[in-house]
Amino acid sequence: MGDLLHGRMARAGRPTAALLACFAAVSALSTGCADHNHSEVTLAGTSGIGSSPADATGTTPSQPLPKDPSRTCPAEQLDATVDSTSAGAGHTFYSIRLTNTGDPCSLSGYPGVSLIDAAGNQVGAAADREIGAKGTPVRLENGSSAVFSTRFSQPYAYEAEVCQPTERAQQIKIYPPNDTGWLTIPVSQPTCGSERVPTITVTGVSAG
């Protein structure tokens, strides 16, 4: 009886072990599926799907801001030309136009003016500001212009030893108001070579 019971127990033990193994396999498969699904959800969450487009830094690209039209017009976006010249009473006068070729900007005040030689070296003294002719502020749209005037005194109006007359000047060098860049215009203008003798005056800019 004991052997039979032992035998039954032995026979009964086999199906039980197989069933447990099956349960373990099903559990492992279920766990594996759950882990796999969890991984897919995690990857989908970090892929950026459904989010706003972002650049390499993770920030959303923005449109460039329009430039402030009240900013000073830089030399790099201005074109300088001589409008007209005239002469009288020992002076030569130039009317110079500055045309905006870029974004809207503004000009206000006196430009810097001097004469330079072919190598870019200044010849004589830089221009003095003409008192009482400071001009008016000008807002320039693309293609619009501002004008100013320069007056050059002829070197023969001064003592030669003091003036040191020269014809080396080949260009007018122009610094737009409040800017460190410059423009040049070809000219043939005799002047005093000495920087101690101011021979140029300049007015402020105004609408042109």
C-alpha positions in Angstrom: 0.0 0.0 0.0 2.8 2.3 0.8 4.5 1.4 -2.5 1.3 2.1 -4.3 0.8 5.4 -2.6 4.4 6.2 -3.2 3.9 5.2 -6.8 0.8 7.3 -7.1 2.5 10.2 -5.6 5.4 9.8 -7.9 3.0 9.6 -10.9 1.0 12.5 -9.6 4.2 14.6 -9.1 5.1 14.5 -12.8 2.0 16.3 -14.1 2.3 18.8 -11.3 6.0 19.7 -12.2 5.0 20.0 -15.9 2.2 22.3 -15.0 4.4 24.4 -12.8 7.0 24.6 -15.6 4.2 25.7 -18.0 3.0 28.3 -15.6 6.6 29.6 -15.3 7.0 29.7 -19.0 3.8 31.6 -19.4 4.8 34.0 -16.7 8.2 34.6 -18.2 6.6 35.2 -21.6 4.1 37.6 -20.1 6.9 39.5 -18.3 8.9 39.7 -21.5 6.0 41.1 -23.4 5.4 43.7 -20.7 9.0 44.7 -20.7 9.0 44.9 -24.5 5.9 47.1 -24.5 7.4 49.3 -21.9 10.5 49.9 -24.0 8.5 50.8 -27.0 6.5 53.4 -25.0 9.7 54.9 -23.6 11.4 55.2 -27.0 8.2 56.8 -28.5 8.2 59.3 -25.7 11.8 60.5 -26.4 11.6 60.6 -30.2 9.9 64.0 -30.2 6.8 62.7 -32.1 4.0 65.2 -31.7 6.3 68.0 -30.4 7.2 71.3 -32.1 10.2 71.2 -34.5 13.4 71.9 -32.6 17.0 72.6 -33.7 20.1 70.7 -32.6 20.1 72.5 -29.2 16.6 71.4 -28.4 15.1 74.9 -28.8 12.4 75.9 -31.2 13.8 78.0 -34.1 12.6 81.6 -34.2 12.2 84.1 -37.0 14.9 86.8 -37.2 13.8 90.1 -35.6 13.4 93.0 -38.0 16.2 95.6 -37.6 15.4 98.8 -35.8 14.9 101.6 -38.3 16.3 104.1 -35.8 19.7 102.5 -35.8 22.5 104.4 -37.4 23.0 103.6 -41.1 26.4 101.8 -41.4 28.9 102.7 -44.1 28.6 99.2 -45.5 25.0 99.8 -46.6 25.4 103.3 -48.0 26.5 104.4 -51.4 28.2 107.8 -51.7 28.1 110.0 -54.8 28.8 113.6 -55.7 25.6 115.4 -56.6 27.2 118.6 -57.8 30.2 120.8 -57.6 30.6 124.6 -57.8 33.4 127.1 -57.2 33.6 130.7 -56.1 35.6 133.1 -53.9 38.5 130.7 -53.5 36.4 127.7 -52.5 35.2 124.5 -54.1 31.8 123.1 -53.0 30.7 119.5 -53.2 27.1 118.3 -52.6 27.4 114.7 -51.5 24.5 112.1 -51.5 24.4 109.1 -49.2 21.9 106.4 -50.5 20.7 103.6 -48.4 21.1 100.2 -50.1 19.9 98.0 -47.2 17.4 97.8 -44.3 15.7 101.0 -43.0 18.0 103.1 -40.8 18.7 106.7 -39.8 21.3 109.4 -40.1 21.7 112.4 -37.9 24.6 114.8 -37.4 27.8 115.6 -39.1 29.8 113.1 -41.2 33.5 113.0 -40.9 35.4 114.1 -44.1 39.0 114.2 -45.1 41.2 113.9 -48.2 43.4 110.9 -48.8 46.1 110.0 -51.4 46.2 106.9 -53.6 47.7 104.8 -50.7 44.9 105.8 -48.3 47.0 108.3 -46.3 45.3 111.4 -45.1 46.3 114.6 -46.8 46.0 117.8 -44.8 43.6 118.4 -41.9 40.3 116.7 -41.5 37.1 118.8 -42.0 35.8 121.1 -39.4 32.0 121.3 -38.7 30.3 124.2 -40.2 28.6 126.2 -37.4 24.9 126.5 -37.7 24.5 123.8 -40.3 24.0 120.6 -38.3 21.2 119.4 -40.6 18.2 117.4 -39.5 17.7 113.7 -38.6 16.8 111.6 -41.6 15.1 108.1 -41.7 16.2 106.3 -44.8 14.1 103.5 -46.4 15.9 101.3 -48.9 16.8 103.5 -51.9 16.2 106.9 -50.2 19.0 109.4 -49.6 20.5 112.0 -47.3 22.7 114.9 -48.5 25.4 117.1 -47.0 27.9 119.7 -48.3 31.6 120.2 -48.1 33.6 123.3 -48.8 37.3 123.1 -49.8 39.4 126.3 -49.5 42.0 126.6 -52.3 45.6 126.3 -51.1 46.7 129.5 -52.8 44.6 131.5 -50.3 47.3 130.7 -47.6 51.0 131.3 -47.3 52.8 128.6 -49.1 55.3 127.9 -46.3 52.5 127.3 -43.9 50.1 125.6 -46.2 52.5 123.3 -48.1 50.2 123.1 -51.2 49.8 119.6 -52.7 47.8 117.8 -55.3 48.4 114.4 -53.8 44.7 114.1 -52.7 42.8 111.7 -55.0 39.8 110.7 -52.9 37.3 112.1 -50.4 37.0 109.8 -47.3 33.6 109.9 -45.6 32.6 108.6 -42.2 28.8 108.5 -41.9 27.6 110.1 -38.7 28.2 108.0 -35.6 29.9 105.2 -37.6 33.5 104.0 -37.8 33.2 102.6 -41.3 34.0 104.8 -44.3 33.2 105.5 -47.9 35.4 107.1 -50.6 34.7 109.2 -53.7 37.4 109.9 -56.4 38.3 113.5 -56.7 41.1 115.7 -57.9 41.3 118.4 -55.3 44.4 120.5 -54.5 44.7 121.3 -50.8 47.2 122.2 -48.0 49.4 119.3 -47.1 49.9 120.7 -43.6 47.5 119.5 -40.9 47.9 122.8 -39.1 45.8 124.5 -41.8 42.1 123.5 -41.9 40.8 123.9 -45.4 37.6 121.8 -45.3 34.2 122.4 -43.6 31.2 120.0 -43.6 27.5 120.4 -42.9 25.3 118.0 -41.2 23.1 115.6 -43.1 19.5 116.4 -44.2 16.9 114.8 -46.4 17.7 114.8 -50.0 
